[in-house]
Amino acid sequence: MIKLLLRCLFSPRLYRIYGQGPGEGIYEPKRTEKFADKIISVVHTIANIGMYTSPIICMYIYKRGFFSWEEINFLAYLFGSISFSYLVRAFGRASNPTYVEFINTLDRPVEDRKAYFESLRKYDFEFNVWPTTFKMPPTSSSSWLENKPFSKCANPDLPYYHRVTIQLLAYIASHTFALRLIYPGTIGIIQNMLWIPLFEGRTYLVDTFNGKRAKILTADRNTIDTMFVDNRLDSPKGKTLVICCEGNTGFYEIGIMTTPIKAGYSTLGWNHPGFGGSTGLPFPRQEQHAIDAVVQYAINDLDFDVENIVMYGWSIGGYPAAWAAVNYPDIKGLILDASFDDLLPLAWNQMPQSWTLLVKEVVRSFVNLNISELLNKYSGPVQLVRRTEDEVICLRPGQLSTNRGNNLLINLLEKRHPYILEDDIMEKVKACTALSDQQRIVLSRENIPDDKRKILQLISKYLRDFRSTHCTLLPEDIFDAVMGSINNSK
């Protein structure tokens, strides 16, 4: 009993046991475990708040002359109470047969790797202790100085003292609040608010589609939370794997995964570094390592040929999707839904004009998400989906002509059909791109010049409009039609 108690002392929280039937399977802790767990959760919350407010707390303690003996005794009593809470929780877990069965499953020797993970996937528990399913070879680490900090400068024409100041401020901003403004899904309070929807979404994927969760170790030693739904035996389309890349507040649990799944395709979802169970932060380099590990996992562990993989990126997820397409040029195709050409114009549009230089430095030096630049390096099939009511990537909400997806399309056409670079043709391309699909259909029925008709055909080849706002899930029939265009492009 003592050995079991020690094993349960710092063991993970158990949330659910799958396969118990609809509405069943939620783990019910005993009263002692539940009470102690609440105390420990409150302490963790206070500790997290204290970490962010530590400078203020330390200054206050210093000014009042540190601690008195009474306060030291109180802190000792507090730590003793917290330690006792861990013991009470361990006792509650050790006396619960359901939890004991779970901990025995987690800790048992791995003789048959496949059978071990299948038995472990019966449970939903804290992901930080989930065993690693797939590992990438580590990259050689380099020190901060070896990476030549501040070697990049987005404003080289500024005077030296001004340039150095902007670079320092950009470094501080990008490593404190700026990245979190770009990726709100990394903010702890948002993840806490979404905990129940994420838990329910994960349950839905496992119970309804037999989803298989896995932890992947990247080359830079972050761990990525993934979910795989295998439709190879259930649908003729299942031999194609769709890898889904979510938006800046998107998680695979409540994101775009369900669209390709319901359309009959095998699907692999993953969370950005710093999202959900994934570690790290979504700086471009970490994003690249993450999607590289996901694709390698799909090829080496899930046994998909690279020619049967489609990258599906929604919104800011277009960046890792496009990066994967460039680095795995033999993939079946690339779908960019509600995505943009470059982060900088959108960032400028959201921030005060007085911050223009700082915003440019932050984006170009630290978060340079330039999807068009990546698309210029990829020659495979591409399909763009544009939301006609998009309120996020339009510089002026509701105005289709300001949708940055237009620029993504124009840059793609410039690369693949260079003749449109002529001034008179480019103006027609811009004008036609600003039209909705219905307007283009009406225009094509009129008596128009051949060059304009050819432009309309090119736009229809790469772009499909969807009448919705930014965050609406793409319907399965539209996704299926997009996949049909990908197949016909091969």
N, C-alpha and C positions, 0 to 999 in steps of 0.2 A: 504493500500500500504506500509506503514511504517513497519508493522509486516512482510509482505512478503519480504521486502527488508532486514530486519534483518535475516530472515531465509536463504536467499540466500548469506549472507555475507561470511560465511565459509562453505557453502554446497559443496558437492563433484562435481568433474568434470564428466560430462556426455559424453560418447564416442559414443554410438550407441543405436538405437532402433531396436530390432529384429522384424521379421515378416513383413518387408516392401518389400520383394522381392529381387531377386538377384541383387547385386550391389547397393542396396538402404539401407537407414536406418542410415547412418552416421549423427551424430548430427551436425547441422550447427549453431554455435553460432552467435549472432548479432555482428556487427562491434565493438561496445563498449566493449562487453564481450571478444571478441577475442584479441583486442588491450591490454586490462588490464591484460588478462591472460598471454600474452607474457611477460609483464613486471614482473609479479609475478613469472613466471617460471625462468626468468633470475636471479631474486633476490634469489630464492631458490637454484639455481645452484651455485651462488657466495657464498651463505651461507654455502653450503656443502663443497666447496673448502676451505673456511675460517676455517671450523671446523677442517679439517685435517692439515691445515697449521697454526693453532692458536698459537703453541709455537713460531714459527718464527715471527708471527705478533706481539704477546705480547712483545717479546724481542725488536723488532724494536721500538714499541711505548714507551717502558720503556727507551731505550737509547736516544731517541730524546725528552724526557721530557713530555710525555703524550700529551694531545691535547691543541692546542691554541683555543682562543675564536672563531676565524674564522672557524676552523675545527668543533668545537661543533655546530656552527650555520649551517654549511653544513650538518652535520649528522642529525640535527633536521629537516632540509629541506628534506633530503633524506627519513627519516622515515615518514614524513608528506606525501610525494609523494607516498610512498608505501601504506599508509593507504587510500589515495584517490583512488589508483588503485583498492583496494578491494571494495570500494564503487561503483566505476564505473562498475566493474565486476558484483556486486550484482544488480545494476540497469539494466544492460544488460540481466541478467538472469531473473529478475522479469518481464521484459517486453517481454519475449519470451514465448509464450503459450506452446510450446513443453517442455521447461524446467520446467515451473510451473506445468504442468501435472505430470512430473517425480517427483518433490519434494513433491507434494501432495500424490503421491503413496508411496513414501518412508516414509513419516511422518504420514501416516494415522494410526488410532488405529488398533491393531491386534485383530480382533474379531474371524476370521477364519484363523488359522495359515497357512493351506495349500493354501487357496485362496490368502492370502497375499504374500506368496513367489512366487506363480505362476504369480501374477501381477508384482512383482518386477523383475522376470527373463526376462521380456520384455526388460530390459535395461542392458547395460554394462556401469559401472561407477566405480569410485575409490573404490577398494576393502576394504580399511580400515574402511569405514562406512557401509559396507554390514552387515546386522543383522546376528547374530549367529543362525545357523540352528540346531546344535547339540552340547551339552556340556557334557564333562566328569566331574565326581566329582573331586574336587581339591585334590592334594596330600599335605600332611603336609610339609610346607617349612622349610628348615633348613639353618642356617647361614653358611657362608664360613668356619668358624673355625670348626663347628660341622661336616662338611663333611670331616674333617681330610685332609687338603691339604698337598701334598707331602708325604702322607703315602705310596704311591706306588713308587717303584723304579725299573726301567728296567735294571739297571746296578749295582746290589748290591755288586759286587766284587771290585768296585772302592774304593780308599781311601775316607774317610768321606768328606774332603773339596772338592774333585773332584766331588763326587756324589751330594752334595748339590748344587754346581755350575751348574751342568748339569740339575738338577731338576728345578732350578729357570729359567734357560735359556729356558728349554722346556715349562714351564708354560707361559712365556712371548711370545715365538714363536707361540705356539698353539692358544693363544688368540689374536694374531695380524695378522701374515701373513700365518702361516702354514695351518690353517684350510681352508683359502681361496685358497691356492695352491691345496689342496686336493679337494675342492668343488669350482671351479671357478664360478659356477652359483650364488654364493652369492655376487660377486663383482658388485657394482652398475653400473659401466661403461659398463659391459657386458650386464646387464639387460636393460640398456638404448639402447644399440645397437640392442638388440633383441626385442625392444618394438613392432615394427610393425609386425614382424613375429608372436609374441605371440598374439597380438590382432587379426591378421588374422586367426591364428590357433584356437583361442577361438571362433571366429565367425563361422568358418567352422564346429566345433563340435556342436554348437547350431543350426545353420541354416540347416545343412545337417542331423544330427543325433538326433536332439531335446535334446541336452545335457542340463543337469540341474546343474548349479553352486551352491555351498554351502560353507559356512564358518563353520569350526568345531573348537571348543575350547578344547584344550588338558588338561590333568591333571596338567601340569606345566604352564598352562595359555597362551600358544602360540596359535595363530589362524592359521589353515591350509586351504589353498585354494584347493577346490576339484571340479571335474567335473564328473557327472554320466550320462551314456547313458544306457537306459533301453531297452533291446531287448526281454523281456519276452513275449510280444504279437506279435512279428514279426518273431521270429525264435525258433525252438524247442531247440536250444542250449542256448537260452536266459535265461533259469532258472539258468544257471551257471554264477556266477559273477567272472570276472577276475579283481583283484586289481593290478594295474600297479605301479611299483616302478622305478623311472627314474634314470639316471646316474648322474655323478657329474656336468654336464652342461646341464642336461635334464629338461624339463618342460612338464607338461601334454599337454600343448597347441600344442607343436611341437614334442612330443615324441612318445612312443610306443603304446599309446592308440588306434590309428586307426587300428592296426593289429587285435586285438581281436574283435573290433567293426565290421570290415568288414567281419570277419570270422563268425559273427552271435551271439557272446556272449555279455551278459550285461557286462559293463566295468566301473570301477571306477578309475579315475586318481587323483593324488594329487601332490602338490609341496612340496619338502623338506622345513624344517624351514629355513627361510632366502631367499627362492627362490620365485620370483613372488609376489603374494599376501600373502604368508605365512610369519609369523613373527618368530623371534628367530634365532638360528644358528644350523647347522646340526652336533652338537656333538652327540656321540652315545646315550646318555641318552635322549636328545631331539628327536632324530630320533625314539627311542623306544616309547616315549609318543605319537609321531605323528602317527605312524602306528597303535598303539593300539587304538587311537581315530578313525582312519579311519575304522578299522575292526568293532569296536563297532557301528559306524554310519551305516555301511552296514547291520549289524545284527538287530539293534534296530529301525532304521529309514527307511531303504530301504527294510526291511523285507526279507532278504536272510538267509536261514539256513547256519550255519557254514560249514556243509557238502557239500554245493554247492559253496563254495568259493575257487578259485585258486589264489595263490600268484604268480605274474609274475615279477621278478626282472631282470633288465638289468644293466650290469656293476656293479657300486658301489651300485646300488639299490638292489643288491643281499643281502646286509646286512639287511635292514629292512624287506625284504621279508622272509629271513630265520628266523629272530627273531620272526616274526608273526607266522611262521609255528611251531616253538618250543612252543610258548605260546598259540597257538590254534591248538593242535595236530590233531583235528578232521577235519581239512580242507580237501578239495578234493585232493589237491596236490600242489607242489612247482615247478616252472619253473625258472631256472637260465640261463639267456642268456648273453653270453660274459662276464661272471663273473669270479672271482678269488677266491683263497683259503684264502689269508691273505694279508693285505695291506703292511706289512713291507718289503717283498722282492721287491715289486714294488717301494716303496719309496726309498729304498737303491739304486735301479737301476737308479733312476733319480737324486739323489743328489750327491755332491762331496764325495769322500771316507773319507775325513777328518771330515765329519759331521756324521759319522756312529753312534757314541754314542748318539749324540743329536737327530738324526732321530729316533733311537730306543726308546728313552725316550718319545718323542712326541707321537709316535704311540702307544706304549704299555700303557702309563699313561693317554693319553687324547683322542686318536682317534683309539682305538683298534678294527679295523674292521676285525675280524677273522671269516670268513664265515664258514670255515671247522669246527671250534670249535662249532658253532651253529648246523651245520648239524649232528654232532655226537649225538645231543640230540633229533633229529627228526627221526621218524621211518616210516613216511608216504611216499607216492609216490613222487619221485623226477625225474625231467628230466633236463639234462644239454644240452645247445646249445653252440657249440664251433665255433668261426669264424676262418676259416683256414688262412685268410690273416690279422688277427688281428694285428694292429700296436700299440695298447695301453697296453694290458696285457701280451704281449710277452716281455721277458727280452731282446731278440734280435729280432727286427722287421723282420717279414717274416719267422722266424724259428718256425715251429709248435711245435717242441720238447721243446721250452722254454715258451710255453703258460701256464700261471698259472692256466688255466682251467684244465690242465692235473693233476696238484696237487690236485685240488678240487675233481676230479673224483677218483684219487688214494686213497685219504683220506676217501672218501665215501665208496669205495670198502673195505678198511681195516676195517671200522666199521661194515659193513653189511655182509662181507664175510671174517672172520678173518683168514681163512686158507691161504690166499694169503700172509700173513706176513712171511711165510717161505722164506728164502733167494733166493733159486733158482726160486721160483714162482714169487716173487716180481720183480726180474730182467726181467722176461718175461712180467709182467704187464706193467712195465715202457716202455719197448720196443714197445709193442703193442699200448699203449696209445699215443705214439709219432707219430703213423701212421695216415694218413687220412682215412676216411671211405672207399674210393675206394681201397686204399692199403690193408685195412683189409679184404675187400671182395675178392680181388685177393688171399690174403694169405689163406683165409678160404677154397678156392677151391683146395688148394694143399694138399699133404699128410703130415699133421702135427700131433704132439702128441695130445692126448685127452685133457691134461691139458691146452695146448695152445689154443685149439679150445674152451674150456670152458671159457677161459679168453676173447676171442673175443666175445663170446655170452654175457658175463657180461658187457663188454664195450658197446655193441650195445643196451643193456637193458636200460642203463642210459644216454648214450651220443649220440647226433646227430650233425653232422658237417654241417655247412652252409658256402659255398664258398663266402666270402665277407670280407670287412674290419669291423672295430669295430662299426662304427656309421651307418651302413646300416640297415634300418628297416627290420624286419623279415617278409617275405611274408606270406600271409594268409594261403596258402596251407601247408607250413612247420609248422606254428603254429597249424593248425588243426591236422596235423599228431602227433605233440607233445601232444596235448590234447587227441588224441586217445590213446597214450601210457599211459597217466595219468589215463584215464578211465579203461583201461585194467589192470592196476596195482591194482585196488581196489578189 
